[in-house]
């Protein structure tokens, strides 16, 4: 399992994702790599901007666990948390609201428990 604590600074997202992806690259198929990269980007941006309100005094905890059956990604911020409700697809050009919906759409299991978002990808789907 990979466990990373990142300060809540938007400029830290890309290097954090690159470090995580570099360390797990050999374990992922091309499709899994794309899905994990998109998920990490959306969840970390959401945690920094919305959860921690870009407060560099707060942090984001990221955990990635990969085994033969699944990939589990957990992101926890220090915000107040929220209740996630699945929405209809966004048909406007709104600036927010698409990230979690995208991640929910590509994960096999997606849940939000206050300020912890968990995304699970099933592996070896045939």
C-alpha distance (Angstrom), angle and dihedral (degrees) to the residues before:
residue distance angle dihedral
X1 . . .
X2 3.77 . .
X3 3.78 117.3 .
X4 3.80 121.8 -174.6
X5 3.79 131.9 176.4
X6 3.80 111.6 -157.2
X7 3.79 128.1 -173.9
X8 3.77 112.6 -118.9
X9 3.78 97.2 -101.8
X10 3.80 121.1 126.2
X11 3.81 90.4 -141.4
X12 3.83 90.0 62.1
X13 3.81 94.6 59.6
X14 3.81 99.9 79.5
X15 3.83 95.7 46.3
X16 3.81 90.7 45.9
X17 3.79 92.3 51.0
X18 3.81 91.6 45.9
X19 3.81 91.7 51.8
X20 3.80 92.6 48.6
X21 3.80 93.8 45.9
X22 3.80 92.0 47.6
X23 3.79 90.7 54.2
X24 3.84 95.0 48.6
X25 3.81 101.5 32.4
X26 3.81 95.1 105.8
X27 3.81 91.4 55.0
X28 3.81 96.2 54.9
X29 3.78 135.5 76.9
X30 3.81 117.1 -134.4
X31 3.81 91.7 -99.2
X32 3.80 92.5 47.5
X33 3.80 90.3 48.5
X34 3.81 91.3 54.6
X35 3.82 93.1 46.0
X36 3.81 93.4 47.3
X37 3.81 92.2 47.2
X38 3.81 92.5 50.4
X39 3.81 91.4 45.5
X40 3.80 93.9 49.5
X41 3.79 91.9 48.0
X42 3.80 95.5 48.7
X43 3.81 95.9 42.8
X44 3.80 95.4 46.0
X45 3.81 93.0 46.9
X46 3.80 89.4 48.3
X47 3.82 91.7 49.2
X48 3.80 94.3 48.3
X49 3.81 98.6 42.2
X50 3.78 103.3 32.7
X51 3.79 106.6 19.0
X52 3.78 100.3 40.3
X53 3.81 96.1 20.8
X54 3.84 90.0 -131.7
X55 3.82 90.7 -65.0
X56 3.84 105.7 157.3
X57 3.81 88.5 -158.8
X58 3.80 88.0 69.7
X59 3.77 128.0 67.5
X60 3.79 142.5 -148.4
X61 3.81 121.6 -133.0
X62 3.79 114.3 -149.8
X63 3.79 125.5 -171.3
X64 3.80 126.2 -178.2
X65 3.79 119.5 -175.0
X66 3.79 121.1 -177.5
X67 3.79 125.9 -173.1
X68 3.81 135.8 152.8
X69 3.80 93.3 -82.1
X70 3.78 106.3 37.2
X71 3.77 151.4 1.4
X72 3.79 114.4 -130.5
X73 3.80 121.8 -164.2
X74 3.81 120.7 -174.1
X75 3.78 124.6 -177.7
X76 3.79 121.3 -174.8
X77 3.78 124.2 -176.3
X78 3.80 130.3 -176.2
X79 3.78 95.0 -114.9
X80 3.78 127.5 115.9
X81 3.78 92.7 -96.1
X82 3.77 128.4 -129.5
X83 3.77 143.6 -136.1
X84 3.80 112.1 -102.9
X85 3.75 116.9 -144.7
X86 3.75 121.3 -174.6
X87 3.76 108.3 -116.6
X88 3.73 134.4 -160.0
X89 3.79 112.5 -96.6
X90 3.79 112.9 -74.3
X91 3.79 109.1 -107.2
X92 3.79 97.4 175.9
X93 3.77 130.1 73.1
X94 3.80 93.2 -106.7
X95 3.79 115.0 161.3
X96 3.80 94.2 -136.9
X97 3.76 139.0 35.1
X98 3.78 100.9 59.0
X99 3.82 102.6 89.0
X100 3.78 100.4 70.5
X101 3.79 90.9 38.8
X102 3.84 89.7 54.9
X103 3.79 92.5 48.7
X104 3.80 91.7 45.6
X105 3.80 88.1 52.9
X106 3.80 96.7 53.4
X107 3.83 99.0 39.6
X108 3.77 122.4 83.1
X109 3.80 89.5 -142.3
X110 3.81 125.5 20.6
X111 3.78 127.4 177.6
X112 3.76 140.0 165.8
X113 3.78 119.9 -156.1
X114 3.82 106.6 -177.3
X115 3.82 101.5 -67.7
X116 3.83 99.1 -7.1
X117 3.78 119.8 90.1
X118 3.81 117.7 -166.1
X119 3.78 124.2 -168.5
X120 3.81 122.3 -176.6
X121 3.80 126.1 -167.9
X122 3.80 118.2 -165.2
X123 3.79 113.4 -137.1
X124 3.78 131.6 -146.4
X125 3.79 93.8 29.2
X126 3.78 108.4 176.4
